[in-house]
Amino acid sequence: MRDKTHPEAPEGWTLTTCLRGGPAVAVEMAPAPAVLHNLEAFADAALGRRPYPVPRDQMIANISALEAIFRSARSGAIEAVEG
């Protein structure tokens, strides 16, 4: 999956699939305003209209993985994801 531009000004994505022994097949996908959708979901959650669509434990797991990536980049070693 390749994003054609920055998420703030989406122009769509190119999804390329390549199965073992077969040719690569590229499919163009329409843009979606991901940043706008995220901000609207945050606003809805802040106003109590509906829960934020990403559970807290998943957000924490994502940050833990990102921190392990930073540690790995500094150390040059595989770093455990804390959790």
Summary of the structure (lengths in Angstrom):
residues: 83
radius of gyration: 17.8
end to end distance: 28.2
largest distance: 51.6
contacts: 150
relative contact order: 0.10
helix: 40%
strand: 17%
